[in-house]
């Protein structure tokens, strides 16, 4: 299945039903007295986040969502039936924007989170409400109001604990396939990974976290080069970053600077995320190169870890360190949410 992370839909809430004009038949009451009922309210269009969904693929097949209108009022003060709401399910991490204004109107991160995207029109009042001492035979009722109508842009930003950041062919896909059950495409050409892959890392009972293998980053990605914003939007949602640097790189310091600069240019807050610097594909080095790497200024300055996803060198230690950071972040977030609730 293709990963779809943007979509455009049109939504229309139901119109309110019209109020009714009628008169009851009652002795000694002029024209029987007004008894027109109210129209029903139109249905809303509601968006709900669903953790069981992973893409916006469904919206490539259905783009129009319209809620039922309210039923018109009836005689004998009968109120028309209100229209049912239309529920649209989206993956957790979906951002909703008004296409006309560009305004962000919702950001649904948690499973079950709801947002009323378009409100149904209000039902009109029947003529029973317009009787006065000077107008005992009202011959008018209110029409229902129209439901809201919008064109909405959906954008999915992947939710993951750890995001793997690196140039194409640095070993992100191999790493995620070694530490999780994810099986991304792996090959020796650039941009092997064209869509984000999400893997679950399990270290034991009650110790697990998600890792996102995201398409490779190149210099100028923030301007749209390479996979551009298709990549960067997903890094936004990860809690911890792992900068993967190729062991065969001619200038590791430069590579790291490019990666961090692309993140900073796209969104300054991204470079302040907790991060680890990891040198990948060290199985490609000979013994002398490994010794030089261990003594290099880059490793000492950044406390860079040396791994090989092929031989599993350094993976256990890396995963334990990542778990400590993820666990701390989860605790801090839980405390913040608890404080907000008071």
N, C-alpha and C positions, 0 to 999 in steps of 0.2 A: 504494500500500500504506500502511495506517495505521501510525503509529509507536506501538508498544506498549512501555511501559517498566516495567510491574509485572505480576506474575503469581503465582499460588499453585498449587503442585503437591503431590501426595501420592506419597511414595516408600516402597517396601518391598523390603528386601534379601531374598534367598532364605534359606529355613530350611536348617539343616544336616540331612543325611540321617541316619537312625537306624543304629546299629550292629546287626550281624546275630548271631543265635544259631544255631550249627550245630556238628556234630561230624564229624570225619573218620572214615572207616572204616579202622582199622588194627589188625592183629593184636596182641594182648597190651597194647593201650592201652585203658583203661577208656572205654567209650562212644566210642572212636575219638579222643578228645582234642578240645578246642575249636578251631575254625578259622573262627569268624565274623569277617568283614571289617568295616572301619570305613565309616561313612557319608561321603559327599562333602560338602565345604563348600558353603554357599550362595553364590550370586553377589553381588557388591557392586553398588551403584548409584554410578556415578562421573560427575562433572560435568567437562567439558573446555571451556576457552575457545577460541572459534573466531573469528578475525578476519574470516571471510567472512560472518558473521551481523551484522545491524545492529539487530534488534528481538527482542522476546520474543513475537512474534506466534504462533509455532508452539504456544505453551503455552495459547493460547485454545482450541485444538482438541483437545489431548491434555493431560490433567492428572494421569493416573495412570501411574506407572512401577513395575513389579515385576520383580525379577530372579528367574531360575529357582532352585528349591531344589536342594540336593544329592541325589543318588540314594542310596538305602539300600545298606548294605554287603551283600555276598553270601557264599556259602560258599567254602571253599578260600582263606580270607584275602583275598578280592577286595574292594578298596576301591571304593565307589561313585563315580561320576563327579561332579565338582564342577560347580555351576551356573555358566553364563557370566555375566560382568559385563554390566550394562546401562550404556551410555554416553549421557549427555545432553549435547548441545552447546549452549552459550550464548554470546552476544556477549561480547567483551572489555569489561570494565567492569561485570560483573554481580556484585552483592552477594547473598549467600545468608544468610537469617535463619531461625531456628527459630521458627515461628509461635506455638508453645505458650509459649516463654519470652521471645521477642523478642531472643534473643541472636544477634549476628552471628557466623556460623560460617566464612565464607570470603569473600574478595574477589578475584575472578579478573580480573587486569588484562592479563596477557600472553598472546599466542597460544600455545596448547598447554598452558597451565597446567592442572593436574589437581587434583581434590579428591574424596576418597572421602566421599560424602554419607551413605551408609548401608552398614554392613558386614554381610556375609552371616554367617549362623550357622555355628558349627563343627560338623563331622560328629561323630556319637557313636562311641565305640569299640566294636568287636565283642567277643564274649565271649572271644576269644583272649587278651585282655589281663588277664583276671580269674582265671586259673588260679593256684592257690597249692598248696603241699604239703598243706594241709588241705582245700582245695576244688578238686579236680582236674576236677570236672565243673560249671563255672559255668553257670548257666542264666539269666544276665541280661547285658544289654548296655546301653550308654548311648544315650539318645535324642539326636537332634540338637538344638542350641540354636536358638531362633528368630532370624531376621534382624532388624536394626534397622528401625524404621518411624517416619517423621516426616511432618509437614506443613511444607512449606518455602515461604517467601516469596522471590521473586526480584525484584530491583530493578536496573534498568539505569541507570547513570550514564554519560552520554556522555563518551567520551574524545576530547579535541581539544587542539590546541596553543593556540589562541586562542579566547576566548569573547567574543561581542558582547553587551554589557550596555546596556540602555536602555529607556526608556518605549515603549509601543506607538506605532507610526507614526513612529519617529524615523529610520527608513531602514536598519534592519539587513538586511532582506531584499533591498533594492535594492543595498546594498553587497556582500553575499555573491554576488549574481548578477553583479555587475560584476567581481569579482576571481577568480571560480571558475566551474566548469561547473554549479554548483548552480542550480536554477531554482525557487526557492520562490514561493508565491503572494504577489502584491503587490497591495494595494488601499488605498483611502483611509479605512478604518475600523479601529477599535481591534481588537487581537488577530487581525490577519490571519494571523500565524504561530501556529498552535495546537500544532504539534509541532516539535521541534528539526530543523534542517536542517544538514547537514554538507557543506562544500565543500573541495576540495583546491586550494590556491594554488600555482602553479608559477612560480618566478622564473628557472628555467634548470636546467641539468643539476646534479643532486645538491642542489638548493635548492628544497625544497617543505615546506609545512606545512598543517595542517588548521585550518579556521575553523568554529566552530559559531554559527549564527544561531539563537538560542534565544528562545522566546516572551517578549513584552514584560513588563517588570517594572512594578508599580505600588506605591504606598505601602501598606504593610500586607501585602505578599506573604508575609512570614515567618509570618503568622498564617493563611495560606491564602486571602487575598483575591486576586481575579483568577485567575491560573493558579497562584499560590502555590508550593507545594513542587514542583509539576510542573516549574517553571522552575528553582528554586534548586538542586535536586539535581544538575542537569547542570552548573551553574557550578562546583560543587565540583571537578570533574575537569579543568578547563581549566588550563593552565600560565600563560597570560597573559590579562589582561582588557583589553578596549577599552571604555571608557565613552563611549557615544555620546550627545551632548547636542544637542538641536535648535537650529539657528541662529535659529529664530523664538521660542525660549523667552523668557518675560518675566523669568525669574530663573534663570540658568544655575547659579549657586552653590547655590541651593536644590535644583535638580534633581540635581546631583552628590551633595549631602549625603544626599538621600533614597535614591539608589541605593546609596551606600556603607553607609548605616545598615541597609538591608534585608539586605545581604550580611553585615554585622557581627552583626546580631541572629540570623541563621540559623546562621552559623558564623564566629566571630571571626577565624579564620586566613585567611578568604577575602579580607579587605581588605589583607592583607600580600602578596598575589600581585603580581608585576610587572604594571604597568598603563600604559596610555596614555589620555589624555583627548582626544577627537576631537569637533569641532563639525561636525555633518553638515547636509546640505541647504542649503549656503551658496549654491547656485544660485538659491535663492528670495529672496536679498537684492539690493537695489539697491546701486549703487556707494557711496553715502554710508553705508549700513549696514555694508558690508564694511569701510570705513575705520574706523568707530567700533568694530567688532568687533576689528580688529587692534590698536587702541590700548587696548582694555578691560583692566581689572584682572584679570578672569577669565583671559584668554588669557595674560597675562604671569605671573600667579601659578602657573598649572598647566602652562605651556608647551603649551597646547592647540593641536592641529593643526586646520587648516580644510580640509574636503574636500567634494566633491560626487561622489556615486556616478554621477550622471547625466552630468555633463560630464567626469568622471574627474580633476577638479582635486585635486591633492595625494595621489592614490592611490599613485603610484609611490614617493614618499618614505615614505608610511605603511607600505607593504609591506616596504620595505628595513629600516626601523626595527624592525618586528615580527620580521623574519627574524633580525636581530642578537640580539634578546632570546631568541627560540626556540632559536637555535643555542647560545647561552651556557647556557641552561637544560638542553639536552640533554647538553652536555659535563659540566656539574656532576653531573647525574644518573648519567651513565656512570661518572664517577670514584667516586661514592658506592657504586654497585653493585659496582665492582671492589674497593673497599676492604672491602665486606661479605663478598666471596667469599674473602678471605684469612683 
